[in-house]
Amino acid sequence: MRRLTRLSQNIRSGLGDSSFLKFTSHIERWVSKVLALAMLVVIFASVSELLIFMVKELFYSPPIGQFGRTLFSIFGLFLNVLIALEILENITAYLKHHVVQAELVIVTSLIAVARKIIILDLEKTAGLDLIALACAILALSISYWIVRKVAPKNIH
């Protein structure tokens, strides 16, 4: 009977709030570490793709009249790497502080929108798409300004 009572107490204490929160905290850290490792793989793959593309386009393709298009592709690939690095920074900041930092998320979004604008083909883009991008930039810029004004300074 005592064994059954002890088992019942152990189960109840294991299902208590503090034990459950500790368990979910361990799972969050584990998932964050897996995501960080996966993002490192993405970063290395992106950098290698960028290097291969640059070597191929700059040394093995006819450069006459095509460098402008190649340059936009290179800029797009560079910004892909920067976006991946920002996402990795978001993950590592979460691991350090256990809080999603709004400023980092907004900066990552601004880089993603800037990438879209840099590689944008204006001949194939509708006016409504440009207005939507402008609204996204305005909203992200205002959000960034608000977060910078309100947030404590020494989070990093």
C-alpha positions in Angstrom: 0.0 0.0 0.0 2.9 2.4 0.8 4.4 1.7 -2.6 1.2 2.6 -4.3 1.0 5.8 -2.3 4.6 6.7 -3.1 4.0 6.0 -6.7 0.9 8.1 -6.7 2.8 11.0 -5.0 5.7 10.7 -7.5 3.3 10.8 -10.5 1.6 13.9 -9.0 4.8 15.7 -8.3 6.1 14.8 -11.8 2.9 16.4 -13.3 3.1 19.5 -11.1 3.5 22.9 -12.6 7.2 23.4 -11.8 8.2 19.9 -13.1 6.2 20.5 -16.2 7.7 23.9 -16.8 11.2 22.5 -16.3 10.5 19.7 -18.8 9.1 22.2 -21.4 12.2 24.4 -20.8 14.5 21.5 -21.6 12.5 20.7 -24.7 12.7 24.3 -25.9 16.4 24.4 -25.4 16.9 21.1 -27.2 14.7 22.3 -30.2 16.6 25.6 -30.3 19.9 23.8 -30.5 18.7 21.5 -33.3 17.4 24.6 -35.2 20.7 26.3 -34.7 22.6 23.3 -36.1 20.2 23.1 -39.0 20.7 26.8 -39.7 24.5 26.3 -39.7 24.0 23.7 -42.4 21.9 26.1 -44.4 24.5 28.8 -44.0 27.3 26.6 -45.2 25.2 25.4 -48.1 24.3 29.0 -49.0 27.9 30.2 -48.9 29.1 27.3 -51.0 26.3 28.0 -53.5 27.3 31.6 -53.6 31.0 30.8 -54.2 30.2 28.2 -56.9 27.9 30.6 -58.6 30.4 33.4 -58.5 33.2 31.3 -59.9 31.0 29.9 -62.6 29.5 33.2 -63.6 32.5 35.4 -63.4 35.1 33.1 -64.9 33.3 30.6 -67.1 30.4 32.4 -68.8 30.5 35.0 -71.5 30.6 38.4 -69.7 29.4 40.6 -72.6 26.2 42.4 -71.6 25.3 39.9 -68.8 27.2 41.2 -65.8 24.3 43.3 -64.6 22.0 40.3 -64.3 24.8 38.3 -62.7 25.4 41.0 -60.2 21.8 41.0 -59.1 22.0 37.3 -58.7 25.1 37.6 -56.6 23.6 40.3 -54.4 20.5 38.0 -53.9 22.7 35.1 -52.8 24.8 37.4 -50.5 21.6 38.6 -48.9 20.3 35.0 -48.5 23.4 34.3 -46.4 22.9 37.5 -44.4 19.2 36.5 -43.7 20.4 33.0 -42.6 22.9 34.6 -40.3 20.3 36.8 -38.8 18.0 33.9 -38.2 20.9 32.0 -36.5 21.4 35.1 -34.4 17.7 35.1 -33.4 18.0 31.4 -32.4 21.2 32.0 -30.3 19.7 35.1 -28.7 16.7 33.0 -27.7 19.0 30.4 -26.2 20.9 33.1 -24.2 17.9 35.1 -23.0 14.9 32.8 -23.4 13.0 35.6 -25.1 12.3 36.2 -28.8 13.9 39.6 -29.4 11.6 41.8 -31.5 14.4 44.0 -32.8 16.3 41.0 -34.3 13.1 39.7 -35.9 12.4 43.1 -37.5 16.0 43.5 -38.7 15.8 40.1 -40.3 12.5 41.1 -42.0 14.0 44.3 -43.2 16.9 42.4 -44.8 14.5 40.0 -46.4 12.4 42.9 -47.9 15.6 44.6 -49.0 16.7 41.4 -50.8 13.4 41.3 -52.6 13.8 44.9 -53.7 17.4 44.4 -54.9 16.6 41.4 -57.0 13.2 42.8 -58.2 12.7 42.7 -62.0 10.8 46.0 -62.6 9.7 44.9 -66.0 7.8 41.9 -64.6 6.5 43.6 -61.4 3.0 45.1 -61.1 2.5 48.5 -59.5 0.4 46.9 -56.7 3.4 44.7 -55.8 5.6 47.8 -55.5 3.0 49.5 -53.3 2.8 46.4 -51.1 6.6 46.3 -50.7 6.6 50.0 -49.9 4.0 49.4 -47.2 6.0 46.5 -45.8 9.1 48.7 -45.6 7.2 51.5 -43.9 5.6 49.2 -41.4 8.9 47.5 -40.6 10.7 50.8 -40.3 8.2 52.2 -37.9 8.2 49.0 -35.9 12.0 49.1 -35.7 11.9 52.8 -34.6 9.3 52.0 -31.9 11.3 49.0 -30.6 14.5 51.0 -30.5 12.8 53.8 -28.6 11.1 51.6 -26.1 13.4 48.6 -25.6 16.2 48.6 -23.0 19.6 49.3 -24.6 21.9 46.5 -23.4 20.0 43.3 -24.5 22.8 41.9 -26.7 
